[in-house]
């Protein structure tokens, strides 16, 4: 039987968990009405990868969204399940993201309590549970991964890593612990590559919770750590080896090359220092420089001056202090090393750069979780917090936390609508980065998709006058010309990019290019040329309905009605349920005015 004190404690923790979860859920509830943005539009609306037949199975291994470098089968499987369960409606998919975030928020609080119990405070005071949950659940840098459905990769990897660390501390039986940790690590790795940080962070936790007494020699402590936890480490090694074998089988290499030229080592170290400090700054001042894009020219890292020197010294000093504190089992060292290891995959130390933005808020998700988990035990172990300083903190702490929570909730409420609408999102990006071609490109696409042709043409004309090189921008200009019934103008924009190598390097861009040629030829009265272009586009991806719709019309215009109807029916099956009836009606009207089948 539990004593009344124990029961009251359990009820206090349960009610606190429910209250914090409710606050976070209400803060983010507007996501239920958010739409598809960025890659979501392609992945869930324009393509039929996940909602048609069994073709999603091959995407578990490779080529999802034309990616060449990522192996994320669990994330693709999750997307497939959601698309089919919710009939391609964004609201329900957003709620799945929110649910994962709420569960991860709870796991952050649980892990903070377990760590505190093992390291310094077996009484588990309630604030050690509540404060990490509040900070993590409401921190503004998590708006991006919570509101953008495509970031469920990030949500899933963080969830499984948190669960694995909890299993590692909470389960005492070695065999069960080893199996549980290995499963969590494998699932995290199959969600996103950043799971590489998992075993390093786990060792840091073990150093504080499962190592030998501090009075022993450091080598003896390390030996004791390995002896006590070898089974878990062996299980992680096996799980990691299986994952790497599957990844190599799927991609043909562990880290496929994208042909980019790496920076010299000294410049790369400067870039790493810059990123390290930038991510740390996000934790303290998240509202500075928030946005969907952060383009940073690599040229700035090829020079060396006083500011770069201070930046490098600052980053190195933080890491060295963390390592020194870690060896002495001071929680500040655990905090710094866990945050650093969580950031390691995105500091560009290894691997190529695959994104025009050098950093993103979503990449700091696991690192923020570690900062929140280690914060209570770090605060309680600071010597100066005893006596007067401790009383001062007890008085001012709630005020500081309350002010921060007001700021956080306000920022989240402002940012969520911006991440909920394509046009608003890229207008924000362009406002933060004027004349940045990447932001202009995506804003033009958003304008075209939403039928806002006038502002789209304004951006396109400005880019043409500046001579900006942008394949997708010119493709959008050609698509817009087709929508307005101007085949000659469409051909003008298509001619501008036909010799650009980047057009042919991107399968999706080249497929769109061929499809748009077919649409322009239809307008120009050349169904035979339209048929040729459409068939070439279809050969690149049989699940893209756009070229099939062009082919169906081209066949119908040539009098091949039966053949065209068959192609049309297949294309319509690849559309979202909301689009199918409209397209069928449009094609039937075309057939009424065309010759009969021959």
Helices and strands as residue ranges (DSSP letters): H 4-28, G 29-33, H 39-40, I 41-46, H 56-59, G 64-66, H 73-86, H 90-119, H 126-138, G 140-142, H 143-147, G 149-151, H 152-170, H 174-189, G 193-197, H 198-209, H 218-251, H 265-284, G 298-302, H 306-327, H 331-343, G 344-346, G 361-364, H 365-380, G 383-385, H 388-418, H 422-432, H 437-449, H 453-466, H 471-483, H 487-497, H 501-505, H 507-523, H 527-538, H 545-557, H 561-573, H 577-592
